[in-house]
């Protein structure tokens, strides 16, 4: 198997949800310039969050905003 280049690739924490949930699946949803996260938990609940770093409600992007 060939070695994959790793230069310039990072995984960074953008934001987080402060509720305790047992998340079993996640997905990124990109709508134009907006970034959303779809999360499903073990209780079959699906929640959609928005990453929005330009509002005080998100603590300057540290907290995901539920939709």
mmJSON file of the N, C-alpha and C atoms, coordinates in Angstrom:
{"data_MODEL":{"atom_site":{
"group_PDB":["ATOM","ATOM","ATOM","ATOM","ATOM","ATOM","ATOM","ATOM","ATOM","ATOM","ATOM","ATOM","ATOM","ATOM","ATOM","ATOM","ATOM","ATOM","ATOM","ATOM","ATOM","ATOM","ATOM","ATOM","ATOM","ATOM","ATOM","ATOM","ATOM","ATOM","ATOM","ATOM","ATOM","ATOM","ATOM","ATOM","ATOM","ATOM","ATOM","ATOM","ATOM","ATOM","ATOM","ATOM","ATOM","ATOM","ATOM","ATOM","ATOM","ATOM","ATOM","ATOM","ATOM","ATOM","ATOM","ATOM","ATOM","ATOM","ATOM","ATOM","ATOM","ATOM","ATOM","ATOM","ATOM","ATOM","ATOM","ATOM","ATOM","ATOM","ATOM","ATOM","ATOM","ATOM","ATOM","ATOM","ATOM","ATOM","ATOM","ATOM","ATOM","ATOM","ATOM","ATOM","ATOM","ATOM","ATOM","ATOM","ATOM","ATOM","ATOM","ATOM","ATOM","ATOM","ATOM","ATOM","ATOM","ATOM","ATOM","ATOM","ATOM","ATOM","ATOM","ATOM","ATOM","ATOM","ATOM","ATOM","ATOM","ATOM","ATOM","ATOM","ATOM","ATOM","ATOM","ATOM","ATOM","ATOM","ATOM","ATOM","ATOM","ATOM","ATOM","ATOM","ATOM","ATOM","ATOM","ATOM","ATOM","ATOM","ATOM","ATOM","ATOM","ATOM","ATOM","ATOM","ATOM","ATOM","ATOM","ATOM","ATOM","ATOM","ATOM","ATOM","ATOM","ATOM","ATOM","ATOM","ATOM","ATOM","ATOM","ATOM","ATOM","ATOM","ATOM","ATOM","ATOM","ATOM","ATOM","ATOM","ATOM","ATOM","ATOM","ATOM","ATOM","ATOM","ATOM","ATOM","ATOM","ATOM","ATOM","ATOM","ATOM","ATOM","ATOM","ATOM","ATOM","ATOM","ATOM","ATOM","ATOM","ATOM","ATOM","ATOM","ATOM","ATOM","ATOM","ATOM","ATOM","ATOM","ATOM","ATOM","ATOM","ATOM","ATOM","ATOM","ATOM","ATOM","ATOM","ATOM","ATOM"],
"id":[1,2,3,4,5,6,7,8,9,10,11,12,13,14,15,16,17,18,19,20,21,22,23,24,25,26,27,28,29,30,31,32,33,34,35,36,37,38,39,40,41,42,43,44,45,46,47,48,49,50,51,52,53,54,55,56,57,58,59,60,61,62,63,64,65,66,67,68,69,70,71,72,73,74,75,76,77,78,79,80,81,82,83,84,85,86,87,88,89,90,91,92,93,94,95,96,97,98,99,100,101,102,103,104,105,106,107,108,109,110,111,112,113,114,115,116,117,118,119,120,121,122,123,124,125,126,127,128,129,130,131,132,133,134,135,136,137,138,139,140,141,142,143,144,145,146,147,148,149,150,151,152,153,154,155,156,157,158,159,160,161,162,163,164,165,166,167,168,169,170,171,172,173,174,175,176,177,178,179,180,181,182,183,184,185,186,187,188,189,190,191,192,193,194,195,196,197,198,199,200,201],
"type_symbol":["N","C","C","N","C","C","N","C","C","N","C","C","N","C","C","N","C","C","N","C","C","N","C","C","N","C","C","N","C","C","N","C","C","N","C","C","N","C","C","N","C","C","N","C","C","N","C","C","N","C","C","N","C","C","N","C","C","N","C","C","N","C","C","N","C","C","N","C","C","N","C","C","N","C","C","N","C","C","N","C","C","N","C","C","N","C","C","N","C","C","N","C","C","N","C","C","N","C","C","N","C","C","N","C","C","N","C","C","N","C","C","N","C","C","N","C","C","N","C","C","N","C","C","N","C","C","N","C","C","N","C","C","N","C","C","N","C","C","N","C","C","N","C","C","N","C","C","N","C","C","N","C","C","N","C","C","N","C","C","N","C","C","N","C","C","N","C","C","N","C","C","N","C","C","N","C","C","N","C","C","N","C","C","N","C","C","N","C","C","N","C","C","N","C","C","N","C","C","N","C","C"],
"label_atom_id":["N","CA","C","N","CA","C","N","CA","C","N","CA","C","N","CA","C","N","CA","C","N","CA","C","N","CA","C","N","CA","C","N","CA","C","N","CA","C","N","CA","C","N","CA","C","N","CA","C","N","CA","C","N","CA","C","N","CA","C","N","CA","C","N","CA","C","N","CA","C","N","CA","C","N","CA","C","N","CA","C","N","CA","C","N","CA","C","N","CA","C","N","CA","C","N","CA","C","N","CA","C","N","CA","C","N","CA","C","N","CA","C","N","CA","C","N","CA","C","N","CA","C","N","CA","C","N","CA","C","N","CA","C","N","CA","C","N","CA","C","N","CA","C","N","CA","C","N","CA","C","N","CA","C","N","CA","C","N","CA","C","N","CA","C","N","CA","C","N","CA","C","N","CA","C","N","CA","C","N","CA","C","N","CA","C","N","CA","C","N","CA","C","N","CA","C","N","CA","C","N","CA","C","N","CA","C","N","CA","C","N","CA","C","N","CA","C","N","CA","C","N","CA","C","N","CA","C","N","CA","C","N","CA","C"],
"label_alt_id":[null,null,null,null,null,null,null,null,null,null,null,null,null,null,null,null,null,null,null,null,null,null,null,null,null,null,null,null,null,null,null,null,null,null,null,null,null,null,null,null,null,null,null,null,null,null,null,null,null,null,null,null,null,null,null,null,null,null,null,null,null,null,null,null,null,null,null,null,null,null,null,null,null,null,null,null,null,null,null,null,null,null,null,null,null,null,null,null,null,null,null,null,null,null,null,null,null,null,null,null,null,null,null,null,null,null,null,null,null,null,null,null,null,null,null,null,null,null,null,null,null,null,null,null,null,null,null,null,null,null,null,null,null,null,null,null,null,null,null,null,null,null,null,null,null,null,null,null,null,null,null,null,null,null,null,null,null,null,null,null,null,null,null,null,null,null,null,null,null,null,null,null,null,null,null,null,null,null,null,null,null,null,null,null,null,null,null,null,null,null,null,null,null,null,null,null,null,null,null,null,null],
"label_comp_id":["UNK","UNK","UNK","UNK","UNK","UNK","UNK","UNK","UNK","UNK","UNK","UNK","UNK","UNK","UNK","UNK","UNK","UNK","UNK","UNK","UNK","UNK","UNK","UNK","UNK","UNK","UNK","UNK","UNK","UNK","UNK","UNK","UNK","UNK","UNK","UNK","UNK","UNK","UNK","UNK","UNK","UNK","UNK","UNK","UNK","UNK","UNK","UNK","UNK","UNK","UNK","UNK","UNK","UNK","UNK","UNK","UNK","UNK","UNK","UNK","UNK","UNK","UNK","UNK","UNK","UNK","UNK","UNK","UNK","UNK","UNK","UNK","UNK","UNK","UNK","UNK","UNK","UNK","UNK","UNK","UNK","UNK","UNK","UNK","UNK","UNK","UNK","UNK","UNK","UNK","UNK","UNK","UNK","UNK","UNK","UNK","UNK","UNK","UNK","UNK","UNK","UNK","UNK","UNK","UNK","UNK","UNK","UNK","UNK","UNK","UNK","UNK","UNK","UNK","UNK","UNK","UNK","UNK","UNK","UNK","UNK","UNK","UNK","UNK","UNK","UNK","UNK","UNK","UNK","UNK","UNK","UNK","UNK","UNK","UNK","UNK","UNK","UNK","UNK","UNK","UNK","UNK","UNK","UNK","UNK","UNK","UNK","UNK","UNK","UNK","UNK","UNK","UNK","UNK","UNK","UNK","UNK","UNK","UNK","UNK","UNK","UNK","UNK","UNK","UNK","UNK","UNK","UNK","UNK","UNK","UNK","UNK","UNK","UNK","UNK","UNK","UNK","UNK","UNK","UNK","UNK","UNK","UNK","UNK","UNK","UNK","UNK","UNK","UNK","UNK","UNK","UNK","UNK","UNK","UNK","UNK","UNK","UNK","UNK","UNK","UNK"],
"label_asym_id":["A","A","A","A","A","A","A","A","A","A","A","A","A","A","A","A","A","A","A","A","A","A","A","A","A","A","A","A","A","A","A","A","A","A","A","A","A","A","A","A","A","A","A","A","A","A","A","A","A","A","A","A","A","A","A","A","A","A","A","A","A","A","A","A","A","A","A","A","A","A","A","A","A","A","A","A","A","A","A","A","A","A","A","A","A","A","A","A","A","A","A","A","A","A","A","A","A","A","A","A","A","A","A","A","A","A","A","A","A","A","A","A","A","A","A","A","A","A","A","A","A","A","A","A","A","A","A","A","A","A","A","A","A","A","A","A","A","A","A","A","A","A","A","A","A","A","A","A","A","A","A","A","A","A","A","A","A","A","A","A","A","A","A","A","A","A","A","A","A","A","A","A","A","A","A","A","A","A","A","A","A","A","A","A","A","A","A","A","A","A","A","A","A","A","A","A","A","A","A","A","A"],
"label_entity_id":["1","1","1","1","1","1","1","1","1","1","1","1","1","1","1","1","1","1","1","1","1","1","1","1","1","1","1","1","1","1","1","1","1","1","1","1","1","1","1","1","1","1","1","1","1","1","1","1","1","1","1","1","1","1","1","1","1","1","1","1","1","1","1","1","1","1","1","1","1","1","1","1","1","1","1","1","1","1","1","1","1","1","1","1","1","1","1","1","1","1","1","1","1","1","1","1","1","1","1","1","1","1","1","1","1","1","1","1","1","1","1","1","1","1","1","1","1","1","1","1","1","1","1","1","1","1","1","1","1","1","1","1","1","1","1","1","1","1","1","1","1","1","1","1","1","1","1","1","1","1","1","1","1","1","1","1","1","1","1","1","1","1","1","1","1","1","1","1","1","1","1","1","1","1","1","1","1","1","1","1","1","1","1","1","1","1","1","1","1","1","1","1","1","1","1","1","1","1","1","1","1"],
"label_seq_id":[1,1,1,2,2,2,3,3,3,4,4,4,5,5,5,6,6,6,7,7,7,8,8,8,9,9,9,10,10,10,11,11,11,12,12,12,13,13,13,14,14,14,15,15,15,16,16,16,17,17,17,18,18,18,19,19,19,20,20,20,21,21,21,22,22,22,23,23,23,24,24,24,25,25,25,26,26,26,27,27,27,28,28,28,29,29,29,30,30,30,31,31,31,32,32,32,33,33,33,34,34,34,35,35,35,36,36,36,37,37,37,38,38,38,39,39,39,40,40,40,41,41,41,42,42,42,43,43,43,44,44,44,45,45,45,46,46,46,47,47,47,48,48,48,49,49,49,50,50,50,51,51,51,52,52,52,53,53,53,54,54,54,55,55,55,56,56,56,57,57,57,58,58,58,59,59,59,60,60,60,61,61,61,62,62,62,63,63,63,64,64,64,65,65,65,66,66,66,67,67,67],
"pdbx_PDB_ins_code":[null,null,null,null,null,null,null,null,null,null,null,null,null,null,null,null,null,null,null,null,null,null,null,null,null,null,null,null,null,null,null,null,null,null,null,null,null,null,null,null,null,null,null,null,null,null,null,null,null,null,null,null,null,null,null,null,null,null,null,null,null,null,null,null,null,null,null,null,null,null,null,null,null,null,null,null,null,null,null,null,null,null,null,null,null,null,null,null,null,null,null,null,null,null,null,null,null,null,null,null,null,null,null,null,null,null,null,null,null,null,null,null,null,null,null,null,null,null,null,null,null,null,null,null,null,null,null,null,null,null,null,null,null,null,null,null,null,null,null,null,null,null,null,null,null,null,null,null,null,null,null,null,null,null,null,null,null,null,null,null,null,null,null,null,null,null,null,null,null,null,null,null,null,null,null,null,null,null,null,null,null,null,null,null,null,null,null,null,null,null,null,null,null,null,null,null,null,null,null,null,null],
"Cartn_x":[0.847,0.0,0.899,0.657,1.521,1.329,2.387,2.306,1.506,0.577,-0.217,0.492,0.482,1.126,0.372,1.098,0.469,0.733,1.53,1.863,0.614,0.369,-0.735,-2.087,-2.169,-3.451,-3.505,-4.612,-4.787,-6.241,-6.462,-7.796,-7.844,-8.672,-8.767,-10.163,-10.249,-11.535,-12.059,-13.2,-13.811,-14.689,-15.551,-16.566,-17.127,-18.003,-18.59,-19.953,-20.711,-21.995,-21.752,-22.325,-22.049,-23.052,-24.011,-24.94,-24.274,-24.572,-24.049,-24.96,-24.438,-25.187,-24.278,-24.85,-24.106,-24.312,-23.458,-23.575,-23.062,-23.876,-23.478,-23.102,-23.509,-23.16,-23.175,-22.271,-22.216,-21.988,-22.322,-22.11,-21.961,-21.128,-20.988,-22.029,-22.624,-23.552,-23.076,-22.731,-22.254,-23.313,-23.738,-24.749,-24.176,-23.592,-22.932,-21.746,-21.779,-20.692,-20.995,-22.125,-22.51,-22.099,-21.602,-21.206,-22.15,-22.76,-23.664,-23.15,-23.567,-23.239,-24.539,-24.698,-25.844,-25.37,-26.083,-25.676,-26.859,-26.616,-27.639,-27.147,-28.041,-27.64,-28.241,-27.912,-28.36,-29.857,-30.51,-31.962,-32.72,-32.033,-32.6,-33.062,-32.455,-32.714,-31.686,-32.135,-31.245,-31.287,-30.116,-30.025,-29.127,-29.475,-28.698,-28.137,-26.83,-26.145,-25.497,-25.327,-24.635,-23.38,-22.288,-21.061,-21.141,-21.146,-21.28,-20.418,-19.254,-18.288,-18.458,-19.459,-19.599,-20.786,-21.188,-22.27,-21.892,-22.384,-22.089,-22.732,-23.837,-24.506,-23.626,-22.7,-21.823,-20.501,-20.386,-19.154,-17.972,-18.161,-17.149,-16.744,-17.732,-17.485,-17.14,-17.057,-16.688,-17.857,-19.092,-20.28,-21.086,-21.507,-22.382,-23.789,-24.437,-25.793,-26.803,-27.755,-28.777,-29.738,-30.213,-31.21,-32.565],
"Cartn_y":[-1.164,0.0,1.236,2.218,3.393,4.293,4.994,5.953,7.162,7.614,8.791,10.032,11.116,12.346,12.907,13.364,13.918,15.406,15.958,17.374,18.223,19.176,20.099,19.58,18.393,17.845,17.819,18.347,18.398,18.14,17.672,17.552,18.481,19.513,20.514,20.523,20.765,20.94,22.321,22.368,23.644,24.16,23.294,23.688,22.429,22.577,21.392,21.71,20.655,20.744,20.383,21.113,20.899,19.972,19.424,18.437,17.064,16.258,14.891,13.994,13.438,12.538,11.41,10.235,9.108,9.109,9.824,9.982,8.721,8.2,6.991,7.257,8.418,8.753,10.259,10.758,12.19,12.372,13.556,13.884,15.395,15.819,17.227,17.588,18.754,19.257,20.661,20.85,22.153,22.744,23.954,24.669,26.034,26.136,27.376,27.631,28.725,29.046,28.615,27.94,27.509,26.068,25.811,24.458,23.98,22.812,22.205,20.809,20.316,18.967,18.25,17.076,16.232,15.137,14.94,13.953,13.062,11.762,10.793,10.088,9.943,9.28,7.873,7.18,5.799,5.679,6.776,6.782,7.097,7.061,7.331,8.774,9.692,11.113,11.694,12.567,13.231,14.718,15.315,16.754,17.41,18.636,19.406,20.622,20.841,21.97,22.818,24.087,24.992,25.515,25.514,26.166,27.603,28.532,29.952,30.734,31.151,31.78,33.284,33.867,35.325,35.795,35.016,35.428,35.157,36.007,35.84,34.569,34.12,32.907,31.668,31.684,30.521,30.669,31.655,31.932,32.025,32.83,33.05,31.752,30.869,29.637,28.438,28.601,27.465,26.516,26.999,26.188,26.039,24.806,24.573,25.065,25.652,26.16,25.155,24.714,23.789,24.517,23.801,24.37,23.76],
"Cartn_z":[0.0,0.0,0.0,-0.879,-0.942,0.277,0.654,1.749,1.287,2.117,1.794,2.315,1.56,2.037,3.234,4.231,5.427,5.578,4.714,4.81,4.579,5.478,5.324,5.761,6.331,6.765,8.28,8.823,10.267,10.607,11.797,12.348,13.552,13.474,14.537,15.13,16.418,17.075,16.718,16.034,15.679,16.8,17.285,18.232,18.875,19.87,20.48,21.067,21.3,21.964,23.423,24.343,25.763,26.438,25.673,26.22,26.192,27.2,27.225,26.406,25.325,24.46,24.013,23.839,23.286,21.777,21.077,19.624,18.941,18.009,17.295,15.843,15.29,13.912,13.728,12.898,12.584,11.091,10.623,9.216,9.093,8.17,7.844,6.786,6.92,5.919,5.55,4.292,3.83,2.92,3.249,2.472,2.113,0.925,0.541,1.446,2.197,3.123,4.555,4.774,6.114,6.353,7.573,7.978,9.07,8.839,9.801,10.153,11.317,11.754,12.082,11.542,11.821,12.771,13.883,14.88,15.235,15.261,15.668,16.927,17.901,19.137,19.212,20.284,20.44,20.697,21.06,21.254,19.974,18.826,17.504,17.336,18.068,17.913,16.951,16.063,15.112,15.403,15.519,15.81,14.775,14.416,13.46,14.179,14.024,14.647,13.569,13.864,12.953,13.627,12.864,13.315,12.855,13.799,13.47,14.448,13.994,14.894,15.02,14.402,14.436,15.266,16.252,17.131,18.585,19.46,20.885,21.436,20.841,21.31,21.186,20.241,20.046,20.789,21.636,22.38,21.417,20.357,19.312,18.627,18.39,17.66,18.51,19.823,20.68,20.912,20.716,20.985,19.707,19.408,18.256,18.577,17.584,17.77,17.23,18.063,17.559,16.632,15.625,14.714,14.966],
"occupancy":[1.0,1.0,1.0,1.0,1.0,1.0,1.0,1.0,1.0,1.0,1.0,1.0,1.0,1.0,1.0,1.0,1.0,1.0,1.0,1.0,1.0,1.0,1.0,1.0,1.0,1.0,1.0,1.0,1.0,1.0,1.0,1.0,1.0,1.0,1.0,1.0,1.0,1.0,1.0,1.0,1.0,1.0,1.0,1.0,1.0,1.0,1.0,1.0,1.0,1.0,1.0,1.0,1.0,1.0,1.0,1.0,1.0,1.0,1.0,1.0,1.0,1.0,1.0,1.0,1.0,1.0,1.0,1.0,1.0,1.0,1.0,1.0,1.0,1.0,1.0,1.0,1.0,1.0,1.0,1.0,1.0,1.0,1.0,1.0,1.0,1.0,1.0,1.0,1.0,1.0,1.0,1.0,1.0,1.0,1.0,1.0,1.0,1.0,1.0,1.0,1.0,1.0,1.0,1.0,1.0,1.0,1.0,1.0,1.0,1.0,1.0,1.0,1.0,1.0,1.0,1.0,1.0,1.0,1.0,1.0,1.0,1.0,1.0,1.0,1.0,1.0,1.0,1.0,1.0,1.0,1.0,1.0,1.0,1.0,1.0,1.0,1.0,1.0,1.0,1.0,1.0,1.0,1.0,1.0,1.0,1.0,1.0,1.0,1.0,1.0,1.0,1.0,1.0,1.0,1.0,1.0,1.0,1.0,1.0,1.0,1.0,1.0,1.0,1.0,1.0,1.0,1.0,1.0,1.0,1.0,1.0,1.0,1.0,1.0,1.0,1.0,1.0,1.0,1.0,1.0,1.0,1.0,1.0,1.0,1.0,1.0,1.0,1.0,1.0,1.0,1.0,1.0,1.0,1.0,1.0,1.0,1.0,1.0,1.0,1.0,1.0],
"B_iso_or_equiv":[0.0,0.0,0.0,0.0,0.0,0.0,0.0,0.0,0.0,0.0,0.0,0.0,0.0,0.0,0.0,0.0,0.0,0.0,0.0,0.0,0.0,0.0,0.0,0.0,0.0,0.0,0.0,0.0,0.0,0.0,0.0,0.0,0.0,0.0,0.0,0.0,0.0,0.0,0.0,0.0,0.0,0.0,0.0,0.0,0.0,0.0,0.0,0.0,0.0,0.0,0.0,0.0,0.0,0.0,0.0,0.0,0.0,0.0,0.0,0.0,0.0,0.0,0.0,0.0,0.0,0.0,0.0,0.0,0.0,0.0,0.0,0.0,0.0,0.0,0.0,0.0,0.0,0.0,0.0,0.0,0.0,0.0,0.0,0.0,0.0,0.0,0.0,0.0,0.0,0.0,0.0,0.0,0.0,0.0,0.0,0.0,0.0,0.0,0.0,0.0,0.0,0.0,0.0,0.0,0.0,0.0,0.0,0.0,0.0,0.0,0.0,0.0,0.0,0.0,0.0,0.0,0.0,0.0,0.0,0.0,0.0,0.0,0.0,0.0,0.0,0.0,0.0,0.0,0.0,0.0,0.0,0.0,0.0,0.0,0.0,0.0,0.0,0.0,0.0,0.0,0.0,0.0,0.0,0.0,0.0,0.0,0.0,0.0,0.0,0.0,0.0,0.0,0.0,0.0,0.0,0.0,0.0,0.0,0.0,0.0,0.0,0.0,0.0,0.0,0.0,0.0,0.0,0.0,0.0,0.0,0.0,0.0,0.0,0.0,0.0,0.0,0.0,0.0,0.0,0.0,0.0,0.0,0.0,0.0,0.0,0.0,0.0,0.0,0.0,0.0,0.0,0.0,0.0,0.0,0.0,0.0,0.0,0.0,0.0,0.0,0.0],
"pdbx_formal_charge":[null,null,null,null,null,null,null,null,null,null,null,null,null,null,null,null,null,null,null,null,null,null,null,null,null,null,null,null,null,null,null,null,null,null,null,null,null,null,null,null,null,null,null,null,null,null,null,null,null,null,null,null,null,null,null,null,null,null,null,null,null,null,null,null,null,null,null,null,null,null,null,null,null,null,null,null,null,null,null,null,null,null,null,null,null,null,null,null,null,null,null,null,null,null,null,null,null,null,null,null,null,null,null,null,null,null,null,null,null,null,null,null,null,null,null,null,null,null,null,null,null,null,null,null,null,null,null,null,null,null,null,null,null,null,null,null,null,null,null,null,null,null,null,null,null,null,null,null,null,null,null,null,null,null,null,null,null,null,null,null,null,null,null,null,null,null,null,null,null,null,null,null,null,null,null,null,null,null,null,null,null,null,null,null,null,null,null,null,null,null,null,null,null,null,null,null,null,null,null,null,null],
"auth_seq_id":[1,1,1,2,2,2,3,3,3,4,4,4,5,5,5,6,6,6,7,7,7,8,8,8,9,9,9,10,10,10,11,11,11,12,12,12,13,13,13,14,14,14,15,15,15,16,16,16,17,17,17,18,18,18,19,19,19,20,20,20,21,21,21,22,22,22,23,23,23,24,24,24,25,25,25,26,26,26,27,27,27,28,28,28,29,29,29,30,30,30,31,31,31,32,32,32,33,33,33,34,34,34,35,35,35,36,36,36,37,37,37,38,38,38,39,39,39,40,40,40,41,41,41,42,42,42,43,43,43,44,44,44,45,45,45,46,46,46,47,47,47,48,48,48,49,49,49,50,50,50,51,51,51,52,52,52,53,53,53,54,54,54,55,55,55,56,56,56,57,57,57,58,58,58,59,59,59,60,60,60,61,61,61,62,62,62,63,63,63,64,64,64,65,65,65,66,66,66,67,67,67],
"auth_comp_id":["UNK","UNK","UNK","UNK","UNK","UNK","UNK","UNK","UNK","UNK","UNK","UNK","UNK","UNK","UNK","UNK","UNK","UNK","UNK","UNK","UNK","UNK","UNK","UNK","UNK","UNK","UNK","UNK","UNK","UNK","UNK","UNK","UNK","UNK","UNK","UNK","UNK","UNK","UNK","UNK","UNK","UNK","UNK","UNK","UNK","UNK","UNK","UNK","UNK","UNK","UNK","UNK","UNK","UNK","UNK","UNK","UNK","UNK","UNK","UNK","UNK","UNK","UNK","UNK","UNK","UNK","UNK","UNK","UNK","UNK","UNK","UNK","UNK","UNK","UNK","UNK","UNK","UNK","UNK","UNK","UNK","UNK","UNK","UNK","UNK","UNK","UNK","UNK","UNK","UNK","UNK","UNK","UNK","UNK","UNK","UNK","UNK","UNK","UNK","UNK","UNK","UNK","UNK","UNK","UNK","UNK","UNK","UNK","UNK","UNK","UNK","UNK","UNK","UNK","UNK","UNK","UNK","UNK","UNK","UNK","UNK","UNK","UNK","UNK","UNK","UNK","UNK","UNK","UNK","UNK","UNK","UNK","UNK","UNK","UNK","UNK","UNK","UNK","UNK","UNK","UNK","UNK","UNK","UNK","UNK","UNK","UNK","UNK","UNK","UNK","UNK","UNK","UNK","UNK","UNK","UNK","UNK","UNK","UNK","UNK","UNK","UNK","UNK","UNK","UNK","UNK","UNK","UNK","UNK","UNK","UNK","UNK","UNK","UNK","UNK","UNK","UNK","UNK","UNK","UNK","UNK","UNK","UNK","UNK","UNK","UNK","UNK","UNK","UNK","UNK","UNK","UNK","UNK","UNK","UNK","UNK","UNK","UNK","UNK","UNK","UNK"],
"auth_asym_id":["A","A","A","A","A","A","A","A","A","A","A","A","A","A","A","A","A","A","A","A","A","A","A","A","A","A","A","A","A","A","A","A","A","A","A","A","A","A","A","A","A","A","A","A","A","A","A","A","A","A","A","A","A","A","A","A","A","A","A","A","A","A","A","A","A","A","A","A","A","A","A","A","A","A","A","A","A","A","A","A","A","A","A","A","A","A","A","A","A","A","A","A","A","A","A","A","A","A","A","A","A","A","A","A","A","A","A","A","A","A","A","A","A","A","A","A","A","A","A","A","A","A","A","A","A","A","A","A","A","A","A","A","A","A","A","A","A","A","A","A","A","A","A","A","A","A","A","A","A","A","A","A","A","A","A","A","A","A","A","A","A","A","A","A","A","A","A","A","A","A","A","A","A","A","A","A","A","A","A","A","A","A","A","A","A","A","A","A","A","A","A","A","A","A","A","A","A","A","A","A","A"],
"auth_atom_id":["N","CA","C","N","CA","C","N","CA","C","N","CA","C","N","CA","C","N","CA","C","N","CA","C","N","CA","C","N","CA","C","N","CA","C","N","CA","C","N","CA","C","N","CA","C","N","CA","C","N","CA","C","N","CA","C","N","CA","C","N","CA","C","N","CA","C","N","CA","C","N","CA","C","N","CA","C","N","CA","C","N","CA","C","N","CA","C","N","CA","C","N","CA","C","N","CA","C","N","CA","C","N","CA","C","N","CA","C","N","CA","C","N","CA","C","N","CA","C","N","CA","C","N","CA","C","N","CA","C","N","CA","C","N","CA","C","N","CA","C","N","CA","C","N","CA","C","N","CA","C","N","CA","C","N","CA","C","N","CA","C","N","CA","C","N","CA","C","N","CA","C","N","CA","C","N","CA","C","N","CA","C","N","CA","C","N","CA","C","N","CA","C","N","CA","C","N","CA","C","N","CA","C","N","CA","C","N","CA","C","N","CA","C","N","CA","C","N","CA","C","N","CA","C","N","CA","C","N","CA","C","N","CA","C"],
"pdbx_PDB_model_num":[1,1,1,1,1,1,1,1,1,1,1,1,1,1,1,1,1,1,1,1,1,1,1,1,1,1,1,1,1,1,1,1,1,1,1,1,1,1,1,1,1,1,1,1,1,1,1,1,1,1,1,1,1,1,1,1,1,1,1,1,1,1,1,1,1,1,1,1,1,1,1,1,1,1,1,1,1,1,1,1,1,1,1,1,1,1,1,1,1,1,1,1,1,1,1,1,1,1,1,1,1,1,1,1,1,1,1,1,1,1,1,1,1,1,1,1,1,1,1,1,1,1,1,1,1,1,1,1,1,1,1,1,1,1,1,1,1,1,1,1,1,1,1,1,1,1,1,1,1,1,1,1,1,1,1,1,1,1,1,1,1,1,1,1,1,1,1,1,1,1,1,1,1,1,1,1,1,1,1,1,1,1,1,1,1,1,1,1,1,1,1,1,1,1,1,1,1,1,1,1,1]
}}}
